């Protein structure tokens, strides 16, 4: 009898250890893609500022922009509006995004193969925005398109950017995927709602929370991570919690790190 109990105990320990490893892997995968999205979007932020400052004479020719990662660098390109696949300016940043160290080129050139792929993804997404009522734009916000090829998949994340500096927007974000023929494979809303969050009193170490319903992603989304990396520390947040029926995702805004617990584990910790 003792042997049977011991075997059951060891089996349960193995099960929980395996479950913990799975959650750690999920957290790592989400962090890696979230950081890639963040690095890409930051290049667009700083690239836009530099373009307006360095090439004001080209403003009327802008058709759009996008960014991508290349080794340990982040590259932002602005392209022309006349549809001839011409790059107007290129900005290359290191991990600091120090604009004084950025490599700036105003040479006009054709797209590379990688850039043409991202351009097509962005163009096709823009077409979807113009004809699909699924996509919403709220007052004093804009939709930012982030095309990215990650893990062999062609994706365009759409996030809501606030015009007010003291607002962080969670939700009203979308994901479109494309196949190798550049055909739309899927499109979906990542959150059901639009959640503007403020730290009106500029309090330090604020903890915030939002929930994911049963039919949503069970964990924090890649877009959540990107948004929290961009705004969380600036707003002096400490942690942000994403609560779903089965899991609690805890994002540390100071360390930019993620920890995921099962809801059962969370309830046990809360009781203690």
N, C-alpha and C positions, 0 to 999 in steps of 0.2 A: 504493500500500500504506500509506504514512504517513497518507493521508487517511482510510482505512478504520479504522486503529488509533485515530486521533484521534476519529473519530465514535463508536467503541465506548467510548472513555474518557469522552467527554462524556455519553454516554447513561447509563453507570454512575454518574457523578457526579450526574446528574439524578435517577436512581432512588434513590440513598442520601439525597439532600437531601429528596426527597419523603417517604421513609420516616421521616426525622427529624422533618419537619413534622407528619406524622400522629401520631407518638408524643407530640410536644409538645401537640398538640390534645387527644389522649386524656388526657394528664396534667392539662391545664387543666380539661377537662370534669369529670374525677373530683374534682379539688380543689374546684371550685365547688359541686358537689352535696354533697361531704363536709362542706364548711364550712356549707352550708345546714342539713344534718342536725345538725351540731354546735351551731349557733346555736339551733336549735329545741329540742334536748335540754337545752341549758344553761338555757333559759328555764323548762323543766319542773323542773330541779334547784332553781333559786333560787325559783321560784314555789311549790314545795312547802314550802320552809323558811318563806317569808313567810306562806303560808296557815296553817300550824300556829301561827305566832307571833301573827298578827293576828286570826284568826277561829277560835279554839278551840271556840266554841259551835256552829260549823257542821260539825265533824268527823264527827258521826254521820250527816250528810245527804249526804256525798260519794258520788257514783256513779263518779267518775273525773276525769281531767284530760287535756289535750293542749295543745300549743303550736303557734304558726305565726308566720311572718314577715310583717310589714306595713311596706312601705317599708324604712326603716333601723332599725325597731324589731322586737323579738321579744315576742310576747304569749302569756301562759299563762292558761288559763281552767280553773276547777273547776266541775263541773256536778253537779246533784242526782241522787240514786239512784232517784227515783220515776218516771223515764221521761217527765217532762213537758217535757223539753228546756229546762230552766231553768239559767242560769248563776248560780252562787253567788258567785263572786269573779273579778276580772280583774286581772292584773298585767302591766304593760308596761315593758320594759327597753330601755335604749339599748345601744350596743355594748360598754360597760364591764361590764354586769351588776352594777353597784353597787346593792345593795339599798336604800341610803339615797336613791338618786335615782329609784327605781322609782315608777311611777304605780300606786297601789293603789286599787282600787274594790271595795267590798263590796255594790254595788248588784246586786240580783237581777233578771235580765232574760231574755228569750228569746234563743236562738241567732241570730246573723246567718246569712245564707245560706252564707257561707264556713265558719263554725263548724259548721253543721249537716252539711255535707258531710264534714268531718273527723270529726265525732262518729259518723256512719254508718260510715265506714271503720274507725274504732276498734272500734265495736260488732260489725261483721261479722268483724273479725279475732279478737276475743275469742271469738266463736262457733266459729271454726275451731280455736282453741287447745283448746277444751273437747272436741272430737270427733276430732281428727286426731293420731295417734300419732307423726307426723313431728316434732312439736315436743317438745323435751326441756328439763327443768329440772334443773340439777345442784345438789348440796348447797351451801348458803350463797351462792346466787345467785337472781336473779329475772329474768324476761323483761320488758323495757321496750318498749312499743309506741310507735312514732314515725310517726304519719300525716303525710303531706306531699304536696302537689300541686306537682310540679316538672317543668318542661318540658312542661306540658300533660298529664302522666300522674299518675294517682291511685295513690299507693304507700303501703304501710305497711311500714317496716323494723322488725324485731324484733331487739333486741340483748340480750345477756346482761350484766346488771349484777352485779358482785361485792359481797358484804356486807363483805368485808375490805378495808381501805384500802390495804394493801400488795400487792394483786393486780390485775393487768390481764388481762382476758379477751379473747382473740382467738378467734373462731369461735362455734359454736352460735348463728348468726344467720340470719335468714330475710328474704325479700322477698315480699310479696303485692301484686298489682296488681289494680285494679278498672276496669271500663269506665264509660261515661257513665251507664249504667243502674244503676250501683252493684252490678254482678254481678262475682263473682270471676273474673278473667281468667287468673291464673297464681299459683302459689306454688312456692317452691323454697328449698332450703338454700343459703346462700352459702359455707359451709365444711363440710367433711366431718367435722371434729373439733372438740373443745373444748380450748382451749389456755390454761391459766392461767399467766401469767408473773409472776415476782417479781424484785425487786432487793433481796434479803434483807440485803445488806451496805451498802446505800445508796451504792453506788459511783457516781461521776460519769462522764458521757460513755459510758454503756453502749450497746453496739450489739446489737440483737436481730434475730431472723429467724424467719419461718415460711414454709412452702411451700404452693403451690397445685398440686394434681395435674392431670393432663391434662384431665379432664372438668370442671374448675372454671374460674372466671374467670381469664384469663391475666394480669390486672393486679391490683394492690391494689384492694380493694373500698371502696365508699363508707363502709361500716360500719367497716372498718379505719381509715380516715382520721378518722372521728368519734371512735372510741375513742382513737386516738393523740393527737388534739388535746386530749381530756379528761384523759388520764392521763400521756402521754409525758413532758412537761416536769416534771410533779410528781415522777415517778420518776427524774428526772435522766438520761433516756435521750438519746443523741446522735442515733442513726439507727436506723431499722427497715427491714429488707429483706424483700420478698415475692418469692420465687423460684418461677417456673413453668417448664415445659419450654422456652418460647420467649422469656421476658422476665424482667428483674429490675427491680422497682419499688423505688426508694430514697426513703423518707420521712425528711426532716430534722425531727427533733422540736423543735429549737430555733427554726427559722425557719418551721415548718409549711409546708413546700414539698415538691414531688414531682418526681422525675426518673425517667424510664423508659428502660432500655437493652434492646436485643435481647440474647439469650443469647450470640450470636456476638460482639457487641461486648464484653460482660462478660468472656468468656473471654480475649479478646485483651488487655484491660486487666489481668486477673488475671495473665497470663503476664509482663507487663512489671513 
